[in-house]
Amino acid sequence: MEQAVLTDKFGIQEALKTLGINETNYGASTGVNHFETKGKTIESYSPVDGALIGKINTCTDQDYETIIKTAQEAFKVWRTVPAPKRGEMVRQMGEELRKYKEPLGKLVSYEMGKSLQEGLGEVQEMIDICDFAVGLSRQLYGLTMHSERPKHRMYEQYHPLGVVGIISAFNFPVAVWAWNSMLAWVCGDVCVWKPSSKTPLCAIACQNIMVSVLKRNNVPEGVNCLLIGNPVGDLMNNDSRVPLISFTGSTRIGRIVASKVAERFGKSILELGGNNAIIVSEHADLSMVLVGSVFGAVGTAGQRCTSTRRLIVHESVYDKTLSVLKSAYNQLAIGNPLDASKHVGPLIDKKAVEDYLNAIEHAKNEGGKIVVEGGVLTGEEYESGCYVKPCIIEAKNSFKIVQEETFAPILYVMKYSSLEEAIDMQNDVPQGLSSSIFTNNMREAERFLSAEGSDCGIANVNIGTSGAEIGGAFGGEKETGGGRESGSDAWKVYMRRQTNTINYGTDLPLAQGIKFHI
């Protein structure tokens, strides 16, 4: 297996060994057992240095059938396990992730390209959702209602759905799976995970970490399944045996997923594109704006669905804000994300680099003015060809390219004169994921959070658009899909609601006072 010198320097080879990643890996697992697959071989190359990390034999249609049937059988057993017992298994998974946090965080950083701190943070998100799910396992509450009929009792309860299909994206190669699976498991569902083919080894590592927990708890084979290979996504979307599909990815693919799942009356959680804006008020603390907007725009090299794409700045502080931003961008260190001294790592692959360059050209052709020049970096440190310069462009919100999501570190800046205008600009894009306002004016903050303010699923005051906590439901509106994952009451989508009425009397009165005699 090809390995660059860089991997030895940062302990990647040791991390791979610890996580059970070898030269050839198999793209199917029932959680307890991995089995040999005969599908097309794909290769995972690191955007950090261009080195080959490993090869994976993907799944065939027959492998898919085997996994789904195994998952169905597992569900029959798993749904009968008391929810707190299911929570105990998830608690142990959290403990296991704590043991493997460093090597898994390194692999996330190396295979995806985000900074080591962000890679470790992503594993911490997995641990956090485990903790959340453990508590949730004793709080799957339904309501009780008073009946209009004498000696009747009404209540509602929630039951597991069955097989939950999880299709995750490359930018959060492990956390999104955990958001879904930990909640689904305590709800009594079983999970089949199709990870991004750009980051398959992170998924295999997660399966390897969980094996010991599954075995010592005698969990049925099939509760935690993995299928690798792009055709698997279509198979799941069209499969009525998978009642819920949780899809994270582009709006374009999300439309296809939503249509196919709805056609068979399935349920879907859609976490799609974002085009997130920060409003910078004349009452803002610019030192806070600097941290929030720069990390929001360049963190993960702009490859978060919550990345800051637009900065809407009050005209009175516009020049000063741009000056501060330009100074900060000139100090950004770009390079190997495993090096703690670097602020910005690579894009995921050369196709992403091409999209980045095309977006800059489109912005210029529409009349955009370059404030901080972009471009592709070359040289030995940037040998993968995936490193680019974060770019700032003065633009209009109406530009076609500004209306689109480009997964890259491009920040569009624009002026506003009134709060009404700023909110209109913020909302005037097809997406509706995350939003923010920086202001010390209470009235502005409250208006931004009101029904006439941000139309996004996430609205923040004096923090950036990026970096959600697992305690709150995560998701957005409009072309972002409307789905919700992670905290709050997001667990309800993984279950089916049932209303129950019990008659403990000796008569059978009908509702609405209807009389029926035989």
VEXLOZA-475577 format. One record per residue (C-alpha): residue in one letter; x, y, z. Coordinates in steps of 0.2 Angstrom, whole numbers, padded with zeros to 4 digits, always signed. Each point is the difference from the previous one (the first is absolute). Example, Ala and Ser with C-alpha at 12.3 -4.5 7.8 and 13.67 -1.06 7.14 Angstrom:
<pts>
A+0062-0022+0039S+0006+0017-0003
</pts>
This chain:
<pts>
M+0000+0000+0000E+0007+0017-0005Q+0003+0012+0014A+0009+0017+0000V+0013+0005+0013L-0013+0012+0007T-0011-0015+0007D+0015-0006+0010K+0003+0017+0007F-0018+0002+0007G-0002-0018+0005I-0013-0005-0013Q+0007-0017-0003E-0002-0004+0018A-0018+0007+0001L-0005-0011-0015K+0008-0015+0009T-0010+0004+0016L-0016+0002-0010G+0002-0017-0009I+0002+0009-0017N+0011-0010-0012E+0005-0001-0019T-0016-0008-0005N-0017+0002+0009Y-0017-0006-0003G-0015+0011-0002A-0013-0010+0009S-0003-0004+0018T-0014-0005+0011G+0008+0008+0015V+0005-0016+0008N+0008-0008-0016H+0009+0007-0015F-0002-0010-0015E+0009-0001-0017T-0008+0010-0014K+0003-0002-0018G-0005+0017-0007K+0010+0013-0009T+0016+0005+0009I+0001+0019+0005E+0016+0009+0007S+0001+0013+0013Y+0013+0013-0002S+0004+0014+0013P-0003+0018-0006V+0014+0004+0012D+0014-0007-0009G-0008-0010-0015A+0006-0017+0008L-0010-0016-0002I-0008-0004+0017G-0008-0016-0004K-0011-0010-0012I-0018-0006+0002N-0010-0014-0008T-0017+0008-0002C-0017-0009+0001T-0009-0010-0013D-0019-0001-0001Q+0001-0017+0008D+0010+0008+0014Y-0014+0013+0002E-0013-0014+0001T+0009-0009+0013I+0003+0015+0011I-0019+0006-0001K-0006-0017+0004T+0012-0002+0015A-0006+0018+0006Q-0018-0005-0001E+0003-0016+0010A+0010+0010+0013F-0015+0013+0002K-0012-0014+0005V+0012-0002+0016W+0006+0017+0003R-0017+0008+0001T-0004-0011+0015V+0015+0005+0010P-0005+0013+0013A+0005+0018-0005P+0011+0003+0015K+0010-0016-0005R+0002+0006-0017G+0006+0017+0008E+0013-0010+0010M+0007-0007-0016V+0002+0018-0007R+0008+0005+0016Q+0013-0013-0003M+0002+0006-0017G+0004+0017+0006E+0013-0007+0012E+0008-0009-0015L+0001+0016-0010R+0009+0008+0014K+0013-0013-0001Y+0002+0002-0018K-0002+0019-0002E+0017+0004-0005P+0003-0013-0013L-0017+0002-0008G+0002+0019+0001K+0016-0001-0010L-0008-0011-0013V-0014+0012-0002S+0012+0014-0002Y+0011-0010-0012E-0013-0008-0011M-0012+0015-0001G+0013+0015+0002K-0007+0009+0014S+0011+0006+0014L+0005-0012+0014Q-0009+0011+0013E-0016-0001-0011G+0003-0019-0002L+0001-0003+0019G-0015+0012+0002E-0010-0011-0012V+0004-0015+0010Q-0005+0010+0016E-0017+0003-0009M-0002-0019-0001I+0004-0002+0019D-0012+0014+0004I-0015-0007-0010C+0003-0017+0009D-0002+0009+0016F-0015+0009-0006A-0008-0016-0006V+0003-0009+0016G-0010+0012+0009L-0013+0000-0014S-0002-0019+0002R-0010+0003+0016Q-0010+0015-0007L-0009-0007-0015Y-0016+0008+0006G-0017+0000-0007L-0015+0011+0006T-0016-0005+0009M-0016+0008-0005H-0018+0001+0009S-0013-0010-0010E-0017+0007-0003R-0007-0017+0003P-0003-0006+0018K+0012-0013+0007H+0012+0002-0015R+0018+0004+0001M+0010+0007-0015Y+0019+0001-0002E+0013+0000-0014Q+0016-0010-0001Y+0014-0001-0012H+0007-0016-0008P+0016-0003-0010L-0002+0001-0019G+0012-0014-0005V+0015+0001-0012V+0007+0018-0001G+0011+0004-0015I+0013+0013+0003I+0009+0008-0015S+0013+0012+0006A+0012+0012-0008F+0019+0002-0001N+0001+0016+0010F-0005-0008+0017P+0004-0018-0004V-0004-0007+0018A-0010+0013+0010V-0016+0000-0011W+0000-0019+0001A+0001+0001+0019W-0014+0013+0001N-0012-0011-0009S+0005-0017+0006M+0002+0003+0018L-0018+0008+0001A-0007-0014-0012W+0008-0014+0011V-0008+0006+0017C-0016+0002-0010G+0001-0018-0004D+0004+0001-0019V+0014-0008-0009C+0012+0009-0011V+0008-0002-0017W+0013+0013-0004K+0006+0005-0018P+0014+0012+0003S+0008+0011-0013S+0011-0009-0012K+0013+0014+0002T+0002-0004+0019P-0004-0019+0001L+0015-0005+0012C-0007+0012+0014A-0016-0011-0001I+0009-0016+0001A+0010+0006+0015C-0017+0004+0009Q-0006-0018-0004N+0016-0007+0007I-0001+0011+0016M-0018-0006+0004V+0003-0019-0003S+0005-0003+0018V-0015+0009+0007L-0012-0009-0011K+0008-0017+0005R+0000+0002+0019N-0018+0006+0000N-0006-0015-0011V-0007+0013-0012P-0008-0009-0015E+0010-0001-0016G-0007+0014-0011V-0004+0014+0012N+0015+0010-0006C+0003-0003-0019L+0012+0008-0013L-0002+0000-0019I+0013+0009-0010G-0002+0004-0019N-0010+0014-0009P-0013-0012-0007V-0005-0005+0018G-0009+0017+0002D-0012-0003-0014L-0004-0017+0006M-0004+0007+0017N-0010+0015-0007N-0011-0012-0010D-0002-0014+0014S-0017+0000+0009R+0009-0011+0013V+0009+0016+0006P-0014+0011+0007L+0012+0015+0004I+0014+0007-0010S+0011+0014+0008F+0010+0008-0014T+0013+0013+0002G+0007+0008-0016S-0003+0012-0015T-0017+0007-0004R+0001-0007-0017I+0001-0018+0006G-0012+0004+0015R-0014+0003-0013I+0003-0017-0007V+0000-0008+0017A-0015+0009+0006S-0010-0005-0016K+0005-0018+0000V-0004-0003+0019A-0016+0010-0001E-0006-0010-0015R+0000-0016+0011F-0007+0010+0015G+0016-0001+0010K+0006+0013+0012S+0016+0010-0003I+0011+0012+0010L+0008+0012-0013E+0016+0010+0006L+0004+0009-0016G+0009+0016-0006G+0003+0016+0010N+0004+0018-0006N+0002+0007+0017A+0002+0019+0004I+0006+0010+0014I-0007+0017+0002V+0012+0013+0008S-0009+0014+0008E+0007+0017+0003H-0002-0005+0019A+0011-0015-0002D+0016-0004+0009L+0012-0002-0014S+0012-0010+0009M-0013-0014+0002V-0006+0002-0018L+0018-0003-0005V+0001-0017+0009G-0018-0006-0005S+0001+0005-0018V+0018-0006-0004F-0002-0017+0008G-0017-0001-0008A+0007+0003-0017V+0016-0009+0000G-0002-0014+0013T+0000-0017-0008A+0005+0010-0015G-0018+0006-0002Q-0006-0018-0002R-0014+0001+0014C-0018+0001-0004T+0000+0014+0013S+0015+0009-0007T-0001+0019-0002R-0003+0004-0018R-0006+0018+0001L+0004+0015+0012I-0013+0013+0000V+0008+0016+0007H-0008+0016+0006E+0007+0014-0011S+0006+0010+0015V+0012-0014+0005Y+0003-0007-0018D+0017+0007-0004K+0007-0004+0018T-0007-0018-0001L+0008-0003-0016S+0017+0007+0006V+0000-0012+0015L-0005-0015-0011K+0013+0004-0013S+0013+0001+0014A-0006-0017+0008Y+0000-0009-0017N+0018+0006-0003Q+0005-0009+0016L-0008-0017-0004A+0012-0015+0000I-0005-0012-0014G+0007-0018+0000N-0001-0017+0008P-0015+0000+0012L+0009-0012+0012D+0012+0014+0003A-0008+0010+0014S+0008+0016-0006K-0010+0000-0016H-0017+0008-0001V-0006-0007-0017G+0001-0017-0007P-0003-0007-0018L-0017-0002-0009I-0006-0018-0001D+0006-0003-0018K+0005+0008-0017K-0018+0001-0005A-0004+0011+0015V+0015+0011-0006E-0007+0001-0017D-0017+0006+0007Y+0009+0013+0011L+0009+0007-0015N-0016+0000-0010A-0010+0009+0013I+0013+0014+0001E+0000+0002-0019H-0019+0001+0001A+0000+0013+0013K+0012+0011-0009N-0010-0002-0016E-0015+0006+0009G+0009+0016+0006G+0007-0006+0016K+0016+0009+0007I+0014-0011+0007V+0004+0006+0017V+0012-0014+0005E+0007-0010-0015G-0003-0019-0001G+0009-0013-0009V+0008-0017+0001L+0016-0002+0010T+0014-0010-0008G+0017-0007+0007E+0005-0015+0010E-0011+0004+0015Y-0015+0000-0011E+0004-0015-0011S-0018-0007+0001G-0006+0015-0011C-0014+0003+0012Y+0006+0015+0009V-0008+0017-0004K+0000+0018+0007P-0015+0006+0009C-0008+0014-0010I-0010+0015+0003I-0011+0008-0013E-0011+0015+0000A-0016-0005-0008K-0019+0003-0001N-0012-0012+0008S-0009-0002-0017F+0015-0007-0009K-0004-0017-0006I+0016-0008+0008V-0004+0008+0016Q-0017-0008+0000E+0009-0017-0001E+0010-0010+0013T+0018-0002-0005F+0009-0012+0012A+0016+0010+0002P+0007+0014+0009I-0008+0015-0009L-0008+0014+0009Y-0011+0012-0008V-0002+0017+0008M-0013+0013-0003K-0007+0016+0008Y-0017+0004+0008S-0007+0016+0007S-0015-0006+0011L-0004-0015+0010E-0015-0004-0011E+0011+0000-0015A+0013-0011+0008I-0013-0013+0005D-0008+0000-0017M+0018-0003-0008Q+0003-0014+0013N-0016-0009-0004D+0001+0003-0019V+0008-0016-0005P-0007-0017-0003Q+0008-0008+0015G-0004+0002+0018L+0012-0009+0012S+0010+0012+0011S+0000+0019+0003S+0008+0012+0013I+0000+0018+0005F+0013+0009+0009T-0007+0014+0010N-0001+0007+0018N-0016+0008-0003M-0014-0011+0008R-0014+0006-0011E+0010-0005-0016A+0004-0017+0008E-0018-0003+0005R-0006+0005-0017F+0012-0011-0009L-0007-0015+0010S-0018+0005-0002A-0012-0007-0013E+0004+0015-0011G+0019-0004+0001S+0011-0014-0006D-0009-0014-0009C+0013-0013+0004G+0000-0015+0011I+0014+0007+0010A+0001+0018+0005N+0014+0007+0011V+0004+0016+0009N+0019+0005+0002I+0006-0017-0005G+0004-0006-0018T-0010-0011-0011S+0011-0015+0003G+0002-0012+0015A-0017-0007+0006E-0002-0009+0016I-0008-0017+0001G-0013+0006+0013G-0010+0009-0013A-0009-0007-0015F+0011+0003-0015G-0007+0004-0018G-0007+0013-0011E-0015+0006-0011K-0003+0002-0018E+0012-0008-0012T+0010-0006+0016G-0013-0013+0001G-0010+0003+0016G+0008-0015+0009R+0006+0000+0019E+0013-0011+0008S+0009-0001+0016G-0008+0008+0016S-0016+0007+0006D-0015-0011-0005A+0008-0006-0017W-0001-0018+0007K-0018+0000-0005V+0003-0002-0018Y+0009-0017+0003M-0017-0006+0007R-0018-0003-0004R-0013+0009+0010Q-0015-0011+0006T-0016+0007+0009N-0008-0013+0012T-0017+0000+0008I-0004-0012+0014N-0018-0003+0005Y-0001-0007+0018G-0019+0002+0002T-0014-0012-0004D-0008+0010-0014L+0006+0005-0017P-0004+0019-0002L+0005+0007-0017A+0010+0016-0003Q-0009+0016-0005G-0016-0006+0009I-0005-0011-0015K-0014-0013+0004F+0001-0017-0007H-0012-0014+0005I-0001-0018-0006
</pts>
